[in-house]
Amino acid sequence: MAQNAREHRDDHGGQGRSEYQGVPANALPLTASEDRQWATLAHFGGILGCVPSLLIYLIFRERGPFTAQESKEALNFSLPPTIAALVANLLVFIPVVGNAFAVIATLIWIALTCFSVAAGIHVNKGQPHRYQYNLRWIK
């Protein structure tokens, strides 16, 4: 293999150029089914908090309009409950009232999961979803 590399380098005048060229920096647009798939995953990602929808929004917002719209909606919806659940989980360590915060964090996660799954099912049918109660922080 090293011999082939030397021969290849010699064929190009010793410049050390590779036969492989770089990939263009801009990615291809998503197909309609991929666009719907990533939009659905952005909503289903609410089960894990706001991180999946944030990643999908940052990575795919330029590649698919439906994904951009739905991942932004999912991110706006999942961000406040995720922050509230993190705060509640930190307050679990307070003696006496810690158990109450554990219950609150669990209820937040259950509600976020139910709303996210319902939205994901709706979006998987190709229909846009708007959460009724949503702080639209990200425009």
C-alpha positions as CSV (number, residue, x, y, z in Angstrom):
1,M,0.0,0.0,0.0
2,A,2.9,2.4,0.8
3,Q,4.3,1.6,-2.7
4,N,1.0,2.6,-4.3
5,A,1.0,5.8,-2.4
6,R,4.5,6.6,-3.5
7,E,3.7,5.8,-7.1
8,H,0.6,7.9,-7.0
9,R,2.6,10.8,-5.5
10,D,5.1,10.5,-8.3
11,D,2.4,10.6,-10.9
12,H,1.5,14.1,-9.8
13,G,5.0,15.5,-10.0
14,G,5.9,14.7,-6.4
15,Q,3.4,17.4,-5.1
16,G,1.8,15.0,-2.7
17,R,-1.7,15.6,-4.0
18,S,-4.3,13.1,-3.1
19,E,-6.8,11.6,-5.6
20,Y,-9.5,12.5,-3.1
21,Q,-11.0,15.9,-3.1
22,G,-12.8,17.7,-0.3
23,V,-16.6,17.6,0.2
24,P,-18.4,20.8,-0.4
25,A,-19.3,22.7,2.8
26,N,-23.0,23.1,2.0
27,A,-25.1,20.0,2.5
28,L,-27.9,18.9,0.2
29,P,-31.4,19.9,1.0
30,L,-33.6,17.3,2.7
31,T,-36.1,15.3,0.7
32,A,-39.7,15.6,1.7
33,S,-39.6,12.4,3.7
34,E,-36.4,13.3,5.4
35,D,-37.7,16.7,6.3
36,R,-40.8,15.1,7.9
37,Q,-38.6,12.5,9.7
38,W,-36.3,15.1,11.3
39,A,-39.3,17.3,12.2
40,T,-40.9,14.3,13.9
41,L,-37.7,13.4,15.7
42,A,-37.4,17.0,17.0
43,H,-40.7,16.6,18.8
44,F,-40.1,13.0,20.0
45,G,-36.7,14.3,21.4
46,G,-38.7,16.2,24.0
47,I,-38.7,13.0,26.0
48,L,-35.0,13.8,26.6
49,G,-35.5,17.5,27.2
50,C,-34.6,20.4,24.9
51,V,-31.2,19.0,23.7
52,P,-32.4,16.9,20.8
53,S,-34.6,19.6,19.3
54,L,-31.8,22.1,19.7
55,L,-29.3,19.9,17.9
56,I,-31.8,19.2,15.1
57,Y,-32.6,22.9,14.8
58,L,-28.9,23.9,14.6
59,I,-28.0,21.1,12.1
60,F,-31.0,20.9,9.8
61,R,-32.6,24.4,9.9
62,E,-31.0,25.4,6.6
63,R,-31.7,22.1,4.9
64,G,-35.5,21.7,5.3
65,P,-38.2,24.2,5.9
66,F,-40.5,21.8,7.8
67,T,-37.7,20.7,10.0
68,A,-36.7,24.3,10.7
69,Q,-40.3,25.2,11.7
70,E,-41.0,22.2,13.8
71,S,-37.7,21.9,15.5
72,K,-38.0,25.6,16.5
73,E,-41.5,24.9,17.8
74,A,-40.3,21.8,19.8
75,L,-37.3,23.7,21.1
76,N,-39.4,26.6,22.3
77,F,-41.8,24.2,24.0
78,S,-39.2,21.9,25.6
79,L,-36.8,24.6,26.9
80,P,-38.8,26.0,29.9
81,P,-39.8,22.6,31.3
82,T,-36.3,21.3,30.9
83,I,-34.9,24.2,32.9
84,A,-37.7,23.8,35.5
85,A,-36.9,20.1,35.8
86,L,-33.2,20.7,36.2
87,V,-33.9,23.3,38.9
88,A,-36.3,20.9,40.6
89,N,-33.7,18.1,40.4
90,L,-31.1,20.3,42.1
91,L,-33.6,21.2,44.8
92,V,-34.1,17.5,45.6
93,F,-31.0,17.7,47.8
94,I,-32.7,20.0,50.2
95,P,-33.6,18.1,53.4
96,V,-37.3,17.9,54.3
97,V,-38.8,19.3,51.1
98,G,-36.5,17.4,48.6
99,N,-39.1,14.7,48.0
100,A,-41.7,17.2,46.9
101,F,-39.2,18.5,44.3
102,A,-38.6,15.0,43.1
103,V,-42.3,14.6,42.5
104,I,-42.4,17.9,40.7
105,A,-39.5,17.0,38.4
106,T,-41.2,13.7,37.6
107,L,-44.5,15.3,36.8
108,I,-42.7,17.8,34.5
109,W,-41.0,15.0,32.7
110,I,-44.3,13.0,32.3
111,A,-46.1,16.1,30.9
112,L,-43.2,16.9,28.6
113,T,-43.2,13.4,27.3
114,C,-46.9,13.2,26.7
115,F,-47.1,16.5,24.8
116,S,-43.9,15.7,22.8
117,V,-45.2,12.3,21.7
118,A,-48.6,13.7,20.8
119,A,-46.9,16.4,18.7
120,G,-44.5,13.9,17.1
121,I,-47.4,11.8,16.0
122,H,-49.2,14.8,14.6
123,V,-46.1,16.0,12.7
124,N,-45.3,12.5,11.4
125,K,-48.6,12.8,9.4
126,G,-47.0,15.8,7.6
127,Q,-49.1,18.4,9.5
128,P,-47.5,21.3,11.3
129,H,-48.0,21.4,15.1
130,R,-48.4,24.4,17.4
131,Y,-48.3,23.8,21.1
132,Q,-51.2,25.6,22.8
133,Y,-49.0,26.9,25.7
134,N,-45.6,27.8,24.3
135,L,-43.2,30.6,25.0
136,R,-41.8,31.4,21.6
137,W,-38.4,32.6,22.7
138,I,-36.6,31.6,19.5
139,K,-38.0,33.5,16.5
